[in-house]
Amino acid sequence: MSNDDTKATETIGEGQTFEWHPIDLIREYKDQHQLDQNDQLQNGSNGATHKPGRFALVVLNQPLTHLGLIKRLWKNASIRVAADGGANPLYYVAGKHGDHYFDDLQAVIGDLDSLTTEARTYFTTHFTSSTKTAIIHEPSQYSTDFGKCVDYLRDPTRSNLPSDGPPPDIVAIGGLGGRVDQGLSQLHHLYLFQSSPTYADGRMYLFSGESLTFLLKAGTHKIRVREPGQGQASEAEKKEKDVFAKWVGILPVKEPSRIWTKGLEWDVEDWETEFGGQVSTSNHVLPGTEVVEVRTTRDVLFTIALRDV
């Protein structure tokens, strides 16, 4: 996702307006030239909206599924780190079986109480010519391993990411699933690490294998879910090229909100939503929708299902 595309602009009467291009995280860029041409024809753009932006990948300690999607994320990321035992599933699904796709792991970060001997040995002896995996022991019990990874990635003196621009967006793999308290903890991190009302520290996404979840700050959000022109494609073409499935949820986890939506099968206007009251789950993206619009008076979580590839 390009930083230009994610920059917030002021819209009179609606607070901040934010553009999202989550499709860029998972796009297979072999068709880059054709995508740029389509974008220029549809939107008069110079094609810049389709250049992969800078984002960091954090692998958490959950079993890995949907490896096709994970490998796309891995390939498109600028840097890849594991939160302590997050290195274990990378080893079990790949390295243990002779697949070296994940060898360019930059670091394993945490208190290291979950990292197996096998995974540690593998990543310290198998690495690419440009990347040797660092094992970074952070013993503090006042921060989660996920939090330690975020601190590392947001410090260019440690991560070696460029310091002449905004912090990178962060995608966490394995953020949801398993124990309920751990899943809620990861949702908590979306709020904790995005305190700025304009995402000044970068945006964060949770990838669960079956869905992508991110935090919508108070304001208007335009979320691109299909390529330009793809909404008018045939059903067969949509099935082949769509990254996202149709299911969408908008969840007021922190506090009640009022929301407006466009592009969903069951759009709402000035709709009050809160846990214990009305909650929008299992909504559908319409077949012709390319951009879903959500306006919210308070921070809410947006989650959208992913197709396997």
C-alpha positions as CSV (number, residue, x, y, z in Angstrom):
1,M,0.0,0.0,0.0
2,S,1.5,3.3,-0.9
3,N,1.9,5.9,1.8
4,D,0.4,8.5,-0.6
5,D,-2.8,6.4,-0.9
6,T,-3.1,6.0,2.9
7,K,-2.7,9.6,3.7
8,A,-5.8,11.1,5.5
9,T,-7.4,14.2,4.1
10,E,-10.0,16.5,5.7
11,T,-13.6,16.3,4.5
12,I,-16.0,19.0,5.7
13,G,-18.7,17.7,7.9
14,E,-17.4,14.1,8.1
15,G,-14.1,14.4,9.9
16,Q,-11.2,12.5,8.4
17,T,-11.4,10.6,5.2
18,F,-9.1,7.6,4.8
19,E,-8.4,5.4,1.7
20,W,-7.5,1.8,2.1
21,H,-6.0,-0.6,-0.4
22,P,-5.7,-3.9,1.5
23,I,-5.8,-5.7,-1.8
24,D,-2.2,-4.5,-2.3
25,L,-1.0,-6.6,0.6
26,I,-1.9,-9.9,-1.1
27,R,-1.8,-9.0,-4.8
28,E,0.3,-11.2,-7.0
29,Y,2.4,-8.6,-8.8
30,K,3.3,-10.6,-11.9
31,D,0.4,-8.7,-13.6
32,Q,1.6,-5.3,-12.5
33,H,1.8,-3.7,-16.0
34,Q,-1.8,-4.7,-16.9
35,L,-3.1,-3.5,-13.5
36,D,-1.5,-0.1,-14.1
37,Q,-3.1,0.2,-17.5
38,N,-6.5,-0.8,-16.1
39,D,-6.2,1.8,-13.4
40,Q,-5.3,4.5,-15.8
41,L,-8.2,3.7,-18.1
42,Q,-10.7,3.5,-15.2
43,N,-9.6,6.4,-13.0
44,G,-7.2,8.5,-15.1
45,S,-4.5,7.5,-12.7
46,N,-0.8,7.3,-13.4
47,G,-0.9,3.7,-12.0
48,A,0.9,4.7,-8.8
49,T,-2.0,3.3,-6.7
50,H,-0.9,-0.2,-7.6
51,K,2.7,-0.1,-6.5
52,P,3.4,-2.3,-3.5
53,G,3.9,-0.1,-0.4
54,R,6.2,-0.7,2.5
55,F,4.8,-3.0,5.2
56,A,6.3,-5.3,7.8
57,L,5.2,-8.9,8.5
58,V,5.0,-10.3,12.1
59,V,4.3,-14.0,12.5
60,L,2.6,-15.0,15.7
61,N,2.6,-18.4,17.4
62,Q,-0.5,-19.9,15.7
63,P,-0.7,-22.9,13.3
64,L,-0.4,-21.6,9.7
65,T,-3.0,-22.4,7.1
66,H,-3.8,-20.9,3.7
67,L,-0.1,-21.0,2.7
68,G,-0.8,-19.5,-0.7
69,L,-2.0,-16.3,0.8
70,I,0.8,-16.3,3.4
71,K,3.5,-16.7,0.7
72,R,2.1,-13.7,-1.1
73,L,2.2,-11.6,2.0
74,W,5.7,-12.9,2.7
75,K,6.9,-12.0,-0.8
76,N,5.3,-8.5,-0.7
77,A,6.6,-7.5,2.7
78,S,9.7,-5.3,3.2
79,I,10.8,-7.1,6.4
80,R,9.7,-10.3,8.2
81,V,10.0,-11.1,11.9
82,A,8.6,-13.7,14.2
83,A,7.2,-13.1,17.7
84,D,9.0,-15.7,19.8
85,G,7.3,-19.0,19.0
86,G,6.0,-17.6,15.7
87,A,9.1,-19.1,14.2
88,N,7.9,-22.6,15.1
89,P,5.0,-22.8,12.6
90,L,7.2,-21.4,9.9
91,Y,9.6,-24.2,10.5
92,Y,7.0,-26.9,10.8
93,V,5.1,-26.1,7.6
94,A,8.2,-25.4,5.5
95,G,11.8,-25.8,6.8
96,K,11.2,-29.2,8.3
97,H,10.0,-30.4,4.9
98,G,12.8,-28.9,2.9
99,D,10.9,-25.8,1.7
100,H,13.2,-22.8,2.1
101,Y,10.6,-20.1,1.2
102,F,10.6,-18.6,4.7
103,D,14.4,-18.7,5.3
104,D,14.7,-14.9,4.9
105,L,13.3,-14.3,8.3
106,Q,15.1,-11.2,9.7
107,A,14.6,-11.8,13.5
108,V,12.9,-13.8,16.2
109,I,12.0,-11.4,19.0
110,G,10.6,-12.1,22.5
111,D,11.3,-13.7,25.8
112,L,12.0,-16.9,23.9
113,D,10.1,-19.2,26.2
114,S,8.1,-20.7,23.3
115,L,10.8,-21.0,20.6
116,T,11.6,-24.6,20.1
117,T,15.2,-25.9,19.8
118,E,14.4,-27.2,16.3
119,A,13.1,-23.9,15.0
120,R,15.9,-21.9,16.6
121,T,18.6,-24.2,15.1
122,Y,17.0,-24.1,11.7
123,F,16.7,-20.3,11.4
124,T,20.2,-19.7,12.7
125,T,21.8,-22.2,10.2
126,H,19.5,-21.7,7.2
127,F,19.4,-18.2,5.8
128,T,19.6,-16.3,2.5
129,S,22.7,-14.6,1.3
130,S,21.2,-11.2,2.3
131,T,19.4,-12.1,5.6
132,K,20.8,-13.9,8.6
133,T,18.1,-14.5,11.3
134,A,18.8,-12.6,14.5
135,I,17.6,-14.1,17.8
136,I,16.7,-11.2,20.0
137,H,16.0,-11.9,23.7
138,E,13.6,-9.3,25.2
139,P,12.9,-10.6,28.8
140,S,10.5,-7.9,29.9
141,Q,7.1,-9.3,31.2
142,Y,5.4,-5.9,30.8
143,S,5.1,-6.2,27.1
144,T,3.9,-9.1,24.9
145,D,6.1,-10.6,22.2
146,F,3.9,-9.0,19.6
147,G,4.5,-5.6,21.3
148,K,8.2,-6.2,21.3
149,C,8.1,-6.9,17.6
150,V,6.2,-3.6,17.0
151,D,8.7,-1.7,19.0
152,Y,11.5,-3.2,17.0
153,L,9.9,-2.5,13.6
154,R,9.1,1.1,14.5
155,D,12.8,1.8,15.5
156,P,14.8,2.2,12.3
157,T,18.0,2.0,14.2
158,R,17.2,-1.6,15.1
159,S,15.2,-2.8,12.1
160,N,17.3,-1.1,9.4
161,L,14.1,0.2,7.7
162,P,14.5,3.7,6.1
163,S,14.0,6.5,8.6
164,D,13.2,9.1,6.0
165,G,9.5,8.4,5.9
166,P,6.5,7.3,8.1
167,P,6.7,4.0,10.0
168,P,5.8,0.9,8.1
169,D,2.3,-0.6,8.1
170,I,2.3,-3.9,10.0
171,V,0.6,-7.2,9.1
172,A,0.4,-9.8,11.8
173,I,-0.1,-13.4,10.7
174,G,-2.0,-15.8,13.1
175,G,-3.5,-12.9,15.1
176,L,-6.9,-14.6,15.6
177,G,-7.7,-18.3,16.4
178,G,-7.0,-20.6,19.2
179,R,-7.7,-19.4,22.7
180,V,-10.3,-16.7,23.1
181,D,-8.2,-14.6,25.5
182,Q,-5.3,-14.6,23.0
183,G,-7.6,-13.6,20.2
184,L,-9.0,-10.7,22.2
185,S,-5.5,-9.7,23.2
186,Q,-4.6,-9.3,19.5
187,L,-7.7,-7.2,18.9
188,H,-6.6,-5.1,21.9
189,H,-3.2,-4.6,20.2
190,L,-5.0,-3.0,17.2
191,Y,-6.2,-0.2,19.5
192,L,-3.1,-0.1,21.6
193,F,-0.6,0.4,18.8
194,Q,-2.8,2.8,16.8
195,S,-3.6,5.6,19.2
196,S,-3.2,8.4,16.7
197,P,-6.6,9.4,15.1
198,T,-4.7,9.6,11.7
199,Y,-2.6,6.4,11.9
200,A,0.6,8.5,12.3
201,D,2.5,5.5,13.5
202,G,1.4,3.3,10.6
203,R,-1.6,1.0,10.1
204,M,-2.0,-2.5,11.4
205,Y,-3.8,-5.6,10.0
206,L,-4.5,-9.0,11.5
207,F,-4.4,-11.9,9.1
208,S,-6.1,-15.0,10.4
209,G,-5.9,-17.2,7.2
210,E,-9.7,-16.8,6.6
211,S,-10.0,-13.0,7.1
212,L,-8.2,-9.7,7.3
213,T,-9.1,-7.4,10.2
214,F,-8.2,-3.7,10.7
215,L,-9.2,-0.7,12.8
216,L,-11.4,2.0,11.3
217,K,-10.8,5.3,13.2
218,A,-13.7,7.8,13.6
219,G,-14.3,9.2,10.1
220,T,-15.0,8.1,6.6
221,H,-13.2,5.1,5.1
222,K,-13.0,4.0,1.4
223,I,-11.8,0.4,1.2
224,R,-10.9,-1.0,-2.2
225,V,-11.9,-4.6,-2.3
226,R,-11.6,-5.2,-6.1
227,E,-9.4,-3.9,-8.8
228,P,-10.6,-1.0,-11.0
229,G,-13.1,-2.4,-13.5
230,Q,-13.3,-5.8,-11.8
231,G,-16.8,-5.1,-10.5
232,Q,-18.1,-5.3,-14.0
233,A,-16.3,-8.5,-14.8
234,S,-18.1,-11.8,-15.3
235,E,-18.8,-14.1,-12.4
236,A,-16.1,-16.5,-13.6
237,E,-13.6,-13.7,-13.8
238,K,-14.5,-12.5,-10.4
239,K,-14.1,-16.0,-8.9
240,E,-10.6,-16.3,-10.5
241,K,-9.3,-12.8,-9.6
242,D,-11.1,-11.8,-6.4
243,V,-8.8,-11.7,-3.4
244,F,-11.7,-11.1,-0.9
245,A,-14.8,-13.2,-0.4
246,K,-18.1,-11.5,0.2
247,W,-18.5,-11.6,4.0
248,V,-17.9,-8.5,6.0
249,G,-18.3,-7.5,9.7
250,I,-18.1,-4.1,11.4
251,L,-17.6,-4.5,15.1
252,P,-17.8,-1.8,17.9
253,V,-15.4,-3.6,20.2
254,K,-14.3,-0.6,22.3
255,E,-17.5,1.5,22.6
256,P,-20.8,2.1,20.8
257,S,-20.8,3.9,17.5
258,R,-23.1,5.0,14.7
259,I,-22.2,3.9,11.2
260,W,-23.2,4.5,7.6
261,T,-22.2,2.0,4.8
262,K,-22.2,1.9,1.0
263,G,-21.5,-1.1,-1.3
264,L,-22.9,-3.8,1.0
265,E,-25.9,-6.0,0.5
266,W,-27.4,-4.6,3.7
267,D,-26.3,-1.0,3.9
268,V,-27.2,1.1,6.9
269,E,-27.6,4.8,7.6
270,D,-27.0,6.5,11.0
271,W,-27.2,3.0,12.5
272,E,-26.4,2.6,16.2
273,T,-24.2,-0.4,16.9
274,E,-22.8,-1.8,20.2
275,F,-22.0,-5.1,21.8
276,G,-25.2,-6.3,23.5
277,G,-27.3,-4.3,20.9
278,Q,-27.1,-4.3,17.1
279,V,-23.9,-5.6,15.5
280,S,-23.2,-5.9,11.8
281,T,-21.8,-9.3,11.1
282,S,-22.1,-11.6,8.0
283,N,-22.9,-8.7,5.7
284,H,-22.0,-9.2,2.0
285,V,-20.0,-7.2,-0.5
286,L,-22.2,-6.7,-3.5
287,P,-21.0,-8.3,-6.8
288,G,-20.5,-4.9,-8.5
289,T,-18.8,-3.2,-5.5
290,E,-15.2,-2.2,-6.0
291,V,-14.9,0.2,-3.0
292,V,-16.8,-0.3,0.3
293,E,-17.4,2.9,2.2
294,V,-17.9,3.1,5.9
295,R,-18.5,6.2,8.0
296,T,-18.2,5.8,11.8
297,T,-18.5,8.1,14.7
298,R,-16.2,6.0,16.9
299,D,-13.4,3.5,16.3
300,V,-14.7,0.1,15.0
301,L,-13.1,-3.1,13.6
302,F,-13.6,-4.0,10.0
303,T,-13.2,-7.6,9.0
304,I,-13.5,-9.1,5.5
305,A,-13.2,-12.7,4.5
306,L,-10.4,-13.9,2.2
307,R,-10.4,-16.4,-0.7
308,D,-7.8,-19.1,-0.6
309,V,-5.3,-19.1,-3.4
